[in-house]
Amino acid sequence: MNFFDRFNEWLRNSLIVKILAIGILILLLLIPSNMVEDLIRSRQYSSQQVINEVSSLWSYPQRLVGPILSIPYKEYFTDSEGKLLNTTKYAHFLPDELNIEGALEHQTRYRSIYEVIVYSTDLQLSGSFDRPDFAAFKIDSSNVLWDEAYLSVGISDMRGIQNTVRLNWNGKSYDFEPGMKYHSANNNNKGGINSRLDLSAYENATYQFDFEIDLNGSQNIYFTPVGATTTVALSSAWSTPSFQGAFLPDERNVDENGFTANWEVLSLNRSYPQQWLGNSYEFSTAQFGVDLIVPVDYYQKSTRSAKYGILFIALTFLLFFFVEVLNDKRIHPIQYILVGLALILFYTLLLALSEHIGFAWAYLASSVVIIGLISFYVSSIFKNAKLTLVTTAILIILYGFIYTLLQLEDYALLLGSIGLLVILAFVMIYTRKIDWYKLRDHSDKSDLVE
């Protein structure tokens, strides 16, 4: 036997070469695995595009800011020539008390295979303002233009307004008009409504107000605590809410029939004052509300499951490696690759099916198909019913283990670490008596297996 024949024989039988080859194959299979993750992201992006499209036709998520009372005043100054001039500026005041009550009625809209959650809500806003105290700003009351005051309410998407909004102010009725009259009073919402008020006609120390507004929106709704005391009470038949923002509900009840939630926020809980001159404030940091989340996000679960792809491939190849070296079976690299591609195909099947039948059923169907395919294929490779059954059982346990990890999101790291530790311990115990140096000679392997 010449040198090349001996070298070729060494390549075929060397465990080191076999291990390096398997490692290279695993790295190569990362390419299609990453392509699957890109596919999942692409489908998720398409889903978000559909949500944005339906929301643009119905109404985007709603953000309410206000009401805010804006009152102009004259400020006098002298120019360089000594002339007395004046300019109009604005003071802004927030309510002493703000109460919001509403019920969300959700709807599910479908576009192609995607579903979008939209809602309609009937909001009742009421509360009170203390009579503005300009003395705190050292502004003479005679310079205040009480008859040119405005009450403004910021609404993020004006298209969602479904009724004519009328303001009841101390027993008198006023119409709201579109637009935020003084945008500096609210730099969070470009849209809104306002109502002109003549405060010179009122001598009351307190102004009572209330109005009702019907809004369409999608996915979520948020409120801004502008009152010295702000209370919000929401209810809905949606059974999977997610309470978000700067404040969580003080009281909430969630069951299969829907949810109720109540917030109470004080002015001391936020970063902006009850009254100011001219300059604007950032209100978004104090907003709170609820998201109407879809209970099963199959794109998120598909992404998480795809991240375990390398684990599937590595453990399956490890099984094949031990079958090969301990049972005198020759498995060609092409056969490794075909099995690896079948494992990766699982994730495309999972994604495609979950968009139609839900994640749980899709996972079951995809697992059955792929395990069946691999078991059928390895039965012709191993030509041993016992080895085929062991391989099938290990794949079933592995897919079941990964599904459990996906369900126990909070404990996934803990359970996953314990599972890998158990696998490593099993491999170490099973291989502890193997003399790997003797296994270098392929012709003697059959004699070394106990």
Buried (B, 14 or more C-beta within 10 A) or exposed (E): EEEEEEEEEEEEBBBEEBEEBBEEBBEEBEEBBEEBBEBBBEBBEBBEEBBEEBBEEBBBBBBBBBBBBBBBBBEEEEEEEEEEEEEEBBBBBBBBBBBBBBBBEBEEBEBEEBBBBBBBBBBBBBBBBBEBEBEEEEBEEEBBBBEBBBBBBBBBBBBBBBEEBBBBBBEEEBEBEEEBBBBBBBBBBBBBBBBBBEBEEBEEEEBBBBBBBBBBBBBBBBBBBBBBBBBBBBBBEBBBBEBBBBBEBEEBEBEEEBBBBBBBBEBEEBEBEBBBBEEBBEBBEBBBBBBBBBEEBBBBBBBBBBEBBBBBBBBBBBBBBBBBBBBBBEBEEEBBEBBBEBBBBBBBBBBBBBBEEEBBEBBBBBBEBBBEBBBEBBBEBBEBEEBBEBBBEBBBEBBEBBBBBBEEEEEBEEBBEEBEEEBEEEBEEEEEEBEEEEBBEBEEBEEBEE
